[in-house]
Amino acid sequence: MTTNTAAPDQTREDRPAPGRERTQWTRAVRFVLSERVALLSVLLVVVVAWFWFLGQNDYLVAPYDADYLASALETMVPLCLLGLAEFIVIVSGRGGIDLSVGSIVSLSGMALGFMVGEWGWPVIPALALTVLIGGILGAINGVLVAYLGFPALIATLATYYAYGSLALVSNDKAPISTKPIQDLHSLTRALDLPVVPDLPLQVLTFLVPTVVVVWLLVNRTTFGRRLYAIGTNDVAARFANIDVRQTRFRAYLAAGLLSGVVAVVTVAQFASARPDAGSVGNGMALPAITIAVLGGVAISGGLGRVAGVVVAALLVVWLNAGILLAYEGSDGSQVQLFALGAVLVLSALLNAVTLRRRGGAR
């Protein structure tokens, strides 16, 4: 009888308590909900798996496979880079936002079109000067916001119209598509890889290096520490001898430089310098802001991570790619707009919950 009663007792000791299982499950759920990168990664897996399932059962007009997802990364590059630009200015606080990034892309791209396509400048200096022009346009925003005290929404809305108008009148609303500009398309060609799907070249030449530089800038430099400090509490930052105006000015300068990089990418993608490249359709600014907020950047400033913006950009692009295959004609674009709005509302709710939990933890 002793042997018969010992075995069940040993078995019960080896089993985890039901309460412990529930606690571990609750902790895992809380971690996913509180860590934006983890939550977005889960949503990304769900989106890809769902559209893959629809494609396998002939509910989509074309396969939602690895090749299609790799080709969609071409759209991700400019959106992710502009999402990082919005990330920097929003983190700076005081209602930081930049509505002019799309117009900076258009005007800088037209400058590239003139330099390479009309004036015959060497490509490398022209590319560098294009990025510098974007930085100058961003610096104008920085002066208006940081030094003259204009609200960021009003200042960048004004420059959105001004830069966009200059881009349109620069070549009488006509694109520049000469042979030297068309040759720039080689910068964004698809890489013919032996094992993995073909990858757009700009992912490796523009996206990855820029993401690394921005991550180092905000996480490993004095500027990054000051950026988060003024975004959290610029009054306290002043007492800590941080030059708030200079730091905020540099945030808009950085956003302009990133927009200049996007101008190079878009000209190469289109094989044409288009005066409406950053404002056509719904423009580039609103999707970039959506990606930044979805990535966990608090609209009040002082909170956000580069990884969150990158995963959010990937989620939005692959979600839009699936929607295009699920609907024919213009219906797909309309559903994309609805999905973008829903994602923005969801991200705002998640940010509110995150801030409330952090406030309660304090």
Secondary structure in CASP SS format (residue, H / E / C, confidence):
PFRMAT SS
TARGET T0000
AUTHOR 0000-0000-0000
METHOD secondary structure of the structure
MODEL  1
M C 1.00
T H 1.00
T H 1.00
N H 1.00
T H 1.00
A H 1.00
A H 1.00
P H 1.00
D H 1.00
Q H 1.00
T H 1.00
R H 1.00
E H 1.00
D H 1.00
R C 1.00
P C 1.00
A C 1.00
P H 1.00
G H 1.00
R H 1.00
E H 1.00
R H 1.00
T H 1.00
Q H 1.00
W H 1.00
T H 1.00
R H 1.00
A H 1.00
V H 1.00
R H 1.00
F H 1.00
V H 1.00
L H 1.00
S H 1.00
E C 1.00
R H 1.00
V H 1.00
A H 1.00
L H 1.00
L H 1.00
S H 1.00
V H 1.00
L H 1.00
L H 1.00
V H 1.00
V H 1.00
V H 1.00
V H 1.00
A H 1.00
W H 1.00
F H 1.00
W H 1.00
F H 1.00
L H 1.00
G H 1.00
Q H 1.00
N C 1.00
D C 1.00
Y C 1.00
L C 1.00
V C 1.00
A C 1.00
P C 1.00
Y C 1.00
D C 1.00
A H 1.00
D H 1.00
Y H 1.00
L H 1.00
A H 1.00
S H 1.00
A H 1.00
L H 1.00
E H 1.00
T H 1.00
M H 1.00
V H 1.00
P H 1.00
L H 1.00
C H 1.00
L H 1.00
L H 1.00
G H 1.00
L H 1.00
A H 1.00
E H 1.00
F H 1.00
I H 1.00
V H 1.00
I H 1.00
V H 1.00
S C 1.00
G C 1.00
R C 1.00
G C 1.00
G C 1.00
I C 1.00
D C 1.00
L C 1.00
S C 1.00
V H 1.00
G H 1.00
S H 1.00
I H 1.00
V H 1.00
S H 1.00
L H 1.00
S H 1.00
G H 1.00
M H 1.00
A H 1.00
L H 1.00
G H 1.00
F H 1.00
M H 1.00
V H 1.00
G H 1.00
E H 1.00
W C 1.00
G C 1.00
W C 1.00
P C 1.00
V H 1.00
I H 1.00
P H 1.00
A H 1.00
L H 1.00
A H 1.00
L H 1.00
T H 1.00
V H 1.00
L H 1.00
I H 1.00
G H 1.00
G H 1.00
I H 1.00
L H 1.00
G H 1.00
A H 1.00
I H 1.00
N H 1.00
G H 1.00
V H 1.00
L H 1.00
V H 1.00
A H 1.00
Y H 1.00
L C 1.00
G C 1.00
F C 1.00
P C 1.00
A H 1.00
L H 1.00
I H 1.00
A H 1.00
T H 1.00
L H 1.00
A H 1.00
T H 1.00
Y H 1.00
Y H 1.00
A H 1.00
Y H 1.00
G H 1.00
S H 1.00
L H 1.00
A H 1.00
L H 1.00
V H 1.00
S H 1.00
N C 1.00
D C 1.00
K C 1.00
A C 1.00
P C 1.00
I E 1.00
S C 1.00
T C 1.00
K H 1.00
P H 1.00
I H 1.00
Q H 1.00
D H 1.00
L H 1.00
H H 1.00
S H 1.00
L H 1.00
T H 1.00
R C 1.00
A E 1.00
L E 1.00
D C 1.00
L C 1.00
P C 1.00
V C 1.00
V C 1.00
P C 1.00
D C 1.00
L E 1.00
P E 1.00
L H 1.00
Q H 1.00
V H 1.00
L H 1.00
T H 1.00
F H 1.00
L H 1.00
V H 1.00
P H 1.00
T H 1.00
V H 1.00
V H 1.00
V H 1.00
V H 1.00
W H 1.00
L H 1.00
L H 1.00
V H 1.00
N H 1.00
R C 1.00
T C 1.00
T H 1.00
F H 1.00
G H 1.00
R H 1.00
R H 1.00
L H 1.00
Y H 1.00
A H 1.00
I H 1.00
G H 1.00
T H 1.00
N C 1.00
D H 1.00
V H 1.00
A H 1.00
A H 1.00
R H 1.00
F H 1.00
A C 1.00
N C 1.00
I C 1.00
D C 1.00
V H 1.00
R H 1.00
Q H 1.00
T H 1.00
R H 1.00
F H 1.00
R H 1.00
A H 1.00
Y H 1.00
L H 1.00
A H 1.00
A H 1.00
G H 1.00
L H 1.00
L H 1.00
S H 1.00
G H 1.00
V H 1.00
V H 1.00
A H 1.00
V H 1.00
V H 1.00
T H 1.00
V H 1.00
A H 1.00
Q H 1.00
F H 1.00
A C 1.00
S C 1.00
A E 1.00
R C 1.00
P C 1.00
D C 1.00
A C 1.00
G C 1.00
S C 1.00
V C 1.00
G C 1.00
N C 1.00
G C 1.00
M C 1.00
A H 1.00
L H 1.00
P H 1.00
A H 1.00
I H 1.00
T H 1.00
I H 1.00
A H 1.00
V H 1.00
L H 1.00
G C 1.00
G C 1.00
V C 1.00
A C 1.00
I C 1.00
S C 1.00
G C 1.00
G C 1.00
L C 1.00
G C 1.00
R C 1.00
V H 1.00
A H 1.00
G H 1.00
V H 1.00
V H 1.00
V H 1.00
A H 1.00
A H 1.00
L H 1.00
L H 1.00
V H 1.00
V H 1.00
W H 1.00
L H 1.00
N H 1.00
A H 1.00
G H 1.00
I H 1.00
L H 1.00
L H 1.00
A H 1.00
Y C 1.00
E C 1.00
G C 1.00
S C 1.00
D H 1.00
G H 1.00
S H 1.00
Q H 1.00
V H 1.00
Q H 1.00
L H 1.00
F H 1.00
A H 1.00
L H 1.00
G H 1.00
A H 1.00
V H 1.00
L H 1.00
V H 1.00
L H 1.00
S H 1.00
A H 1.00
L H 1.00
L H 1.00
N H 1.00
A H 1.00
V H 1.00
T H 1.00
L H 1.00
R H 1.00
R H 1.00
R H 1.00
G H 1.00
G H 1.00
A H 1.00
R C 1.00
END
